[in-house]
Amino acid sequence: MIRIYKDFPLAKKNAFKLDVKAYCFVSLNQKKDFLRLPKLIDLKSSPVYILGQGYNTFFKGDFQGIIIHPNIKGVKIVKESKNFSWIKVAQAEDWIKFVKFAVRNNLYGIENLTLIPGSVGAAPVQNISAYGQSLEDTLVSLTAYDIIENRFKKFNKRDCQFSYRDSIFKREKGRYIITDLTVRLSKKPKINLSYNSRYGGITDELKKFSHPPYSIQDIARAITRIRKRKFPDWKKYGTAGSFFLNPIVTKRQLLEIQKRVKGLEYFPLENENTRSRPDQPYAKIPAGWLLEEIGWKGKRIKNVGTSPNQALVVVSYGNATPDEIQDFTQKMQSEFQKAYKIKLIPEVNIV
Ligand SMILES: Cc1cc2nc3c(=O)[nH]c(=O)nc-3n(C[C@H](O)[C@H](O)[C@H](O)COP(=O)(O)OP(=O)(O)OC[C@H]3O[C@@H](n4cnc5c(N)ncnc54)[C@H](O)[C@@H]3O)c2cc1C
């Protein structure tokens, strides 16, 4: 069924819980509804935004276009082998619940992506990743409705053009509506404890309550504990998690920053044949750490602040307005640029 609303309130559907409205809001709960869409609304003459749960979306004000909110549910094991299960999951399923389902069933591959708020359909858009795992590690294929061609398309992993917090769906915003995805999870234990940071490694956390060999439930529990310390409770406070991406820098830029910030961790880029040239992308550096160095950890201006535990996490305390959030994050950007000569790029979708 397709439902169309005018002046729809979005306060419960955006990361910062802002009291904004959409001029037109369309919800659909069956795949066949999509093919009727172009007959019912003119998708070509207004801006279109596809909205899941809104945890990676910041509305600068009322949205003067059409919001499409697909609402298709369902989880199904579609194929099994001795070592793997292939699971097809519809876009409106809750990501956190889906990870719990996998962990409960001892299916390995997404347990490090525990406690990332949002819908399953948004996960491929920025190729969600955390603690050494990314969605692309397990994604086999997905289906999306192409608004321009008015038809469904299948995307294999390679078609999705995944990279760090990026995909074709992020670059061609508003064109593809993901309706379901298929992941391949391992029945054989396959754990990834590689992640380590100044905010605590997985192994350090595991040692506090368990001992090897660690189960998939142990891993999910360790990551849940780390994340609960790092992020504010998003049910209570408005937050989109990390507001900015970790910058990608050249070797020359890295060396300059390391002169200023001693011991700065960095993550060399994988699969990039650029290591030898000092002016080519070389490594990802932690924006949170660098913001902390210039006084942005736990900073607060009026109703907006950064988390006391992670300077990259912007939080709305109370009734922050879109302007307050925008002023605050632009100040973060300009002070970062002044200090390090590098531009911070928002991870959050600013609409
Ligand atoms: C506390 C907190 C912690 C977080 N930690 C992480 C983390 O560790 N790693 C990480 O990667 N992210 C993290 N995030 C970001 C966020 O959880 C993810 O981006 C998540 O996928 C957002 O899902 P959503 O449904 O709320 O997306 P929305 O905000 O609704 O949408 C996000 C983007 O996806 C598009 N989109 C949504 N649904 C569809 C669809 N069906 N088809 C096509 N496009 C669609 C939107 O147009 C938009 O571009 C965190 C956020 C919070 C609040």
Ligand as a Chemical Component Dictionary entry (heavy atoms), coordinates in Angstrom:
data_LIG
# 
_chem_comp.id                   LIG 
_chem_comp.type                 NON-POLYMER 
_chem_comp.pdbx_formal_charge   0 
_chem_comp.three_letter_code    LIG 
# 
loop_
_chem_comp_atom.comp_id 
_chem_comp_atom.atom_id 
_chem_comp_atom.alt_atom_id 
_chem_comp_atom.type_symbol 
_chem_comp_atom.charge 
_chem_comp_atom.model_Cartn_x 
_chem_comp_atom.model_Cartn_y 
_chem_comp_atom.model_Cartn_z 
_chem_comp_atom.pdbx_ordinal 
LIG C1  C1  C 0 25.060 6.570 17.908 1  
LIG C2  C2  C 0 25.375 6.272 16.462 2  
LIG C3  C3  C 0 26.471 5.474 16.154 3  
LIG C4  C4  C 0 26.774 5.180 14.825 4  
LIG N1  N1  N 0 27.843 4.364 14.539 5  
LIG C5  C5  C 0 28.130 4.049 13.260 6  
LIG C6  C6  C 0 29.236 3.168 12.976 7  
LIG O1  O1  O 0 29.914 2.671 13.861 8  
LIG N2  N2  N 0 29.512 2.885 11.669 9  
LIG C7  C7  C 0 28.744 3.402 10.653 10 
LIG O2  O2  O 0 29.049 3.099 9.486  11 
LIG N3  N3  N 0 27.696 4.225 10.907 12 
LIG C8  C8  C 0 27.376 4.560 12.175 13 
LIG N4  N4  N 0 26.320 5.398 12.439 14 
LIG C9  C9  C 0 25.537 5.966 11.323 15 
LIG C10 C10 C 0 24.184 5.248 11.043 16 
LIG O3  O3  O 0 23.849 4.405 12.084 17 
LIG C11 C11 C 0 24.245 4.460 9.738  18 
LIG O4  O4  O 0 24.572 5.304 8.678  19 
LIG C12 C12 C 0 22.911 3.752 9.441  20 
LIG O5  O5  O 0 23.069 2.946 8.294  21 
LIG C13 C13 C 0 21.766 4.741 9.243  22 
LIG O6  O6  O 0 20.572 4.037 8.971  23 
LIG P1  P1  P 0 19.205 4.850 8.817  24 
LIG O7  O7  O 0 18.149 3.926 8.350  25 
LIG O8  O8  O 0 18.901 5.576 10.066 26 
LIG O9  O9  O 0 19.633 5.861 7.645  27 
LIG P2  P2  P 0 18.996 7.231 7.144  28 
LIG O10 O10 O 0 19.553 8.368 7.936  29 
LIG O11 O11 O 0 17.524 7.135 7.045  30 
LIG O12 O12 O 0 19.621 7.287 5.678  31 
LIG C14 C14 C 0 21.021 7.338 5.497  32 
LIG C15 C15 C 0 21.348 7.375 4.009  33 
LIG O13 O13 O 0 20.865 6.200 3.375  34 
LIG C16 C16 C 0 19.879 6.517 2.391  35 
LIG N5  N5  N 0 18.869 5.467 2.467  36 
LIG C17 C17 C 0 18.175 5.058 3.562  37 
LIG N6  N6  N 0 17.410 4.001 3.260  38 
LIG C18 C18 C 0 17.616 3.741 1.946  39 
LIG C19 C19 C 0 17.117 2.765 1.040  40 
LIG N7  N7  N 0 16.238 1.820 1.402  41 
LIG N8  N8  N 0 17.547 2.815 -0.244 42 
LIG C20 C20 C 0 18.454 3.738 -0.663 43 
LIG N9  N9  N 0 18.951 4.687 0.135  44 
LIG C21 C21 C 0 18.541 4.676 1.444  45 
LIG C22 C22 C 0 19.397 7.913 2.728  46 
LIG O14 O14 O 0 18.901 8.591 1.591  47 
LIG C23 C23 C 0 20.673 8.526 3.262  48 
LIG O15 O15 O 0 21.493 8.920 2.190  49 
LIG C24 C24 C 0 25.977 5.717 13.775 50 
LIG C25 C25 C 0 24.870 6.540 14.103 51 
LIG C26 C26 C 0 24.564 6.794 15.433 52 
LIG C27 C27 C 0 23.354 7.641 15.762 53 
# 
loop_
_chem_comp_bond.comp_id 
_chem_comp_bond.atom_id_1 
_chem_comp_bond.atom_id_2 
_chem_comp_bond.value_order 
_chem_comp_bond.pdbx_ordinal 
LIG C1  C2  SING 1  
LIG C2  C3  SING 2  
LIG C2  C26 DOUB 3  
LIG C3  C4  DOUB 4  
LIG C4  N1  SING 5  
LIG C4  C24 SING 6  
LIG N1  C5  DOUB 7  
LIG C5  C6  SING 8  
LIG C5  C8  SING 9  
LIG C6  O1  DOUB 10 
LIG C6  N2  SING 11 
LIG N2  C7  SING 12 
LIG C7  O2  DOUB 13 
LIG C7  N3  SING 14 
LIG N3  C8  DOUB 15 
LIG C8  N4  SING 16 
LIG N4  C9  SING 17 
LIG N4  C24 SING 18 
LIG C9  C10 SING 19 
LIG C10 O3  SING 20 
LIG C10 C11 SING 21 
LIG C11 O4  SING 22 
LIG C11 C12 SING 23 
LIG C12 O5  SING 24 
LIG C12 C13 SING 25 
LIG C13 O6  SING 26 
LIG O6  P1  SING 27 
LIG P1  O7  DOUB 28 
LIG P1  O8  SING 29 
LIG P1  O9  SING 30 
LIG O9  P2  SING 31 
LIG P2  O10 DOUB 32 
LIG P2  O11 SING 33 
LIG P2  O12 SING 34 
LIG O12 C14 SING 35 
LIG C14 C15 SING 36 
LIG C15 O13 SING 37 
LIG C15 C23 SING 38 
LIG O13 C16 SING 39 
LIG C16 N5  SING 40 
LIG C16 C22 SING 41 
LIG N5  C17 SING 42 
LIG N5  C21 SING 43 
LIG C17 N6  DOUB 44 
LIG N6  C18 SING 45 
LIG C18 C19 SING 46 
LIG C18 C21 DOUB 47 
LIG C19 N7  SING 48 
LIG C19 N8  DOUB 49 
LIG N8  C20 SING 50 
LIG C20 N9  DOUB 51 
LIG N9  C21 SING 52 
LIG C22 O14 SING 53 
LIG C22 C23 SING 54 
LIG C23 O15 SING 55 
LIG C24 C25 DOUB 56 
LIG C25 C26 SING 57 
LIG C26 C27 SING 58 
# 
